[in-house]
Amino acid sequence: MELTARLAPVVFAELYQELQSSCATQMADRLADIDRDLDWLSLTIQRYEALWAYRLTLPDPQERYQPLDADHAALAAWIAAGLRGYGPSNEINQAVQQAVRDRTAGDPPELVRDHSRVALVAWSLGQVVGDYDRSLPVVFCEPLADRSVQLAYEGLVQHVVGLPEVDEWPEMLGSAVLWRACGLADGLRPQRGGRSNLEASVNELIAGMRRYVSSTVLLQWAKEWPEYTKVRNGFTHVAGENGAYSFADVASRMRNRSEVAPALTSATTFIGHSLAEELLDSPLARWRAVADNLEWELQAYEDFAPAGSDSWTSPHSG
């Protein structure tokens, strides 16, 4: 499967509208880094709306949801990463998802699913893929710089997308999610000397996200991960010496969604947080160039508005 986030125009209209409404101060500062301002953003929202309004006139629903090039998602991801000073992103994420669902209600579910399920995870923008659920797994709009960690995360996404629709998975299907989540934590925060210390790695990751993920969620993970570490060791070491879990103690664990969900959710958030950190300080020349190119492309979308109608104007503009 292609692991590239490519989204329909309505997603960008709703995403930018929500970010503009909620994070205007942070947004103004972020846009200034690429020589843009809030007026540019308002015009950009109108242009995405114009394209979407045109798409709604097309008789073929597949053409309506034809995704835009990956640069649209990449620029939105760079902008979103710079808004982290606002605080946790979960409420904004939920608001954008609901707005997009409202505007795509009634369309063929498979089209809506493939190109409009947006996710904002610890201020990192991505796209939900597969049928696992509404929020997971997530393909992020930009890759991590560490190729090994990126490939390991892609493997996790592909594995979760391929999980069968059954009440109880074979043991190795579920435990693989935990193994990979632990590996990602180790890879994102390696300890001194290259030695694995999963507890230390997870604690560093959780501590670094305190401003960007709700305290309730982080407290839950802080309680769950010590147990996850012991369960992982039971699967890995089997024998369970010196009071540790043996394989027999954990063989029935990780068999369904509710058991693997915290590991999958936290691993996804660890990746999103780390990616947002990288994007926050990535070279500005690239993003100025992307913004320039997309601006030329977006200007043409104004001409797509249905003739004699103002229906293309953003529904949020009053």
N, C-alpha and C positions, 0 to 999 in steps of 0.2 A: 504494500500500500504506500501511496505517496504521503510523506510526512511534511507537508507544506501547508501553512495556514493561508487559505484564500477565501475571501468572504464576499458576500453580496453587498451592493451599494447601501441598502437600508441599514446594515450593521454600522457602517461608518457614520452615517447621519445620526443615528441614535447614540452611538458611543461618544462622538464629539459634542453632541448637544448636552449629554449628561455631565461630561467632564467640564464643559464650559460653565454649566450651571452650578456645579458643586465646588469646583477648584479654580475659580477665575483668577485669583492672585497667583497661584502656582503655575497656572496655564500661561499667563502673561509672561512670567519669567522664563518659562521653558521655550516659548515661541520666540522670545527675543534673542535666544542663542542662535537661531537660524534666520534672523532678520525678518520675523513675522510678528503679527500682533493679533489681538482678539477680533479685529475687523476682518482680517484674513481668515480667521477660523469661521466666523459667521458666514462669510461668502463661500467658504469650502463646504460647510453644511448645506447651504442652499444648492450648491452644484451637485452634491450627492443626492439630494432630494429631487432635483430635476431629472437626474438619470433614473432614479427609481420610479418616478412618475411616468417617464417614458416606457420603462420596462413593463409597467402595469398595463400598457396599451397593447402589448404584444400577445398574439393569440397562443403562442407556445409557452407554457409555464417553464420549460427548461431554459429558454432564452432569458426569462425574467431573472432566474437565479444564477445565470452565468457569472462565476466569480471574477473579481477584478484581479489584476496582476499582483504578485506578492509584494511589490514595493508599497502598495497602499497599506497593507497590514504592517509592514516593517516600519514605515514612518509613524503610524499610529502607536506602535509598540515603543518606539523611541520617545515620543511625546509623553505617553502614559508613564514611563519609567521616571520621568522628571517631576512627576506630581506626588512623589512619595511623602513629601512634607505635609500633605493633607491629613495623613493618618491611615488607618486600615482601609483597604479597598473593597471589602466584602459587600457593603451596602450599595456602593456604586455598581459593582458587578451584578448584583441582583436586580437593580433598577434597569440597567441596560438589557439584561436578558429578558426581563418582563416586557419592556417596551418593544423589543424585537418580536417576541412571541405574539404580542397584541397585534402588531402590524402584519404578521404573516399568517395569522389564524385563517383557516379555511383553504390554504394552499396545499398542494400534495405533500404529505408528510416527508417523503423521501427527499424532496428538493429542499424543503426547509431544513431538514436534518443535515444535509451535506454542506450547506454553504451559509447558514445564518446562526449557528450555535456558537456564540462568542463567549470567551471567558477572560476575566481579568483576575489573575492569581498573584497576590502580593505585588501588584502593580506591573505585572508582566502580562502582555496581551497574547491570547491564544485562541484556538478553535477546538471545540469538543468534537471528538470523532467516535464512530462506532455506536453500539447500542448498549453499552454498559449502564450508563444512566445519563441524566441531563447535564451533569457537570464534569464528568470524567470519562475517559482519559483526555488529556489536553495536549494538542500539538502547538507549541509556541511559535510565534511569528519570526523569531530569530534564533539561531543555534548558539549554544554556549561555545566559548573559546576553547575549552578543554574537549578535544575530540573524543577521548575515551569516555568521559562522563556523558557527552551528548549521545554517543552511540548506545551506551548503557540505558539511557532514558528512552531512546527510540525503541529499544528492545522491549522495555516495560510497556510502552504504549501498544506496540504490536501484539504483545502477549495478552494484554487485557482485552483488546478488541476481539481477539480470537477465542476468549473464554466461552464455553458452551452455555446454552440456556438450560441449566439443570438446577435442581434444588441443592445438590451437593457435588462439588468437584472432586475428582481424584486428588489424592493428597498432594502430589507434586505440582499440580496446576496452581493450587492455592499457595503452597509454600514458596513457589518461585516468585510470587509477588513480594513476599516478605524478604526473601534473599536479596532481590534486586533493590528494594527500598533501602535495605541496610547497606548494600554496596554503594548506592548513590550517596548516602550520607557520608560514608568513609571517603568517597572520591571528592566530594565537595569541600570537606574540611579534614584533609589528611593531617595526622598528628606527627610530632617530631620523630625524625629518624625513619619515617615511612611505616611505622608500626601501627597496626589497626587497634583503635580504641573507640569502639562504636559509641559508647556512652559519652565520651568526651566530644566526639564529632557532633552527635545529636544535640548535646547541650550548647555547643557553640552556635549551631544553626538556629536553635530556638531563641537563644539570647539575642542574636542579630536581627531577629524579625519582630521584636517587641513593639516597634512603632508602626509596623505595617500589617500585622495580623492581630485579630482581636485577642485580648488577654484570656478570655474564656477558652478559646481554641488552644492556645499555647499551654495553658494549665492542663488541659485534657491530654495533650501530647506528652507533656512532662511526666504525667502519671502512667501513660500507656507504653512509652518506649522502653523503660527498664524491663517490663514484662516481655515486650517484643524481642529484646536482646536475648533474654533467657530462652525464649521459644526458638529463636533462630539458631542458637547454640545447640539446642536439642536436636533440631533437624540436621545440623551440620556435623556434630561430633558423635551423635548416635548413642555412645556409651553412657554419658551422663554421670561422670565420676565426681566425687567430692561434693555430693548434694545438688549438683546441677541437674537440669531436666535431661532425662534420657529420651530417646526417640519414642519409646512407649508412652511417655508422659505427654508428648505433643502430637502424636500421629493423628489424632482426631481434630487438631486445630487447623485453622486456615482453610476450611472446607467450603465456605460460602461468602457472600458479599459482605455481610455484616462483620465478619472476622477480619477480612483483609482491608476493609474500607479505610480505617485510620492509617494504615501503612501507606496505602496508595495515595490518599489525600495529602498526608504530610510530605511524602516524597515529591509529589507534584508541586507542592508549595515551596519546598526547599529549592527545587529547580527554578521555579518562577522567581523567587526572591534573588537567587544568585544571578539569573539572567538580567533582572532589572538593575542590579548593581553594576553589571558590565555595561548595559546600555546607558546608564546614567552619565557615565564619563567617556563614552565612545567618541571618536574624532568627529568634530562638527562639520568638517568639509563634506563628508559623505552625505549627511542629512540635509545640508543646504542644497546639494545637487539633486537629491531625491525630491525635495520639496519643489525645486525649480521645475523638474521634469513633470511631476504630477500636476503642478499648477497649470502648465500648458495643456495637459490632457483634460483636466477638469473644466477648463474654460469652455471646451467644446460641448460639455454636457448641458450647459445652459440652453443651447439650441435644441435640445431634445425635449424640452417641456412641451406638453400638448398644446397645439395652437389654440389661441383664444381662451385659454384657461389659466387661472393662477393656482391650480391645484398642486403644482410642483413645489410651492412654497412650504417651508418646514411647518409641520403641524404644531410646533412649539412656539412659533413666532407670533401667535396671537391673531 
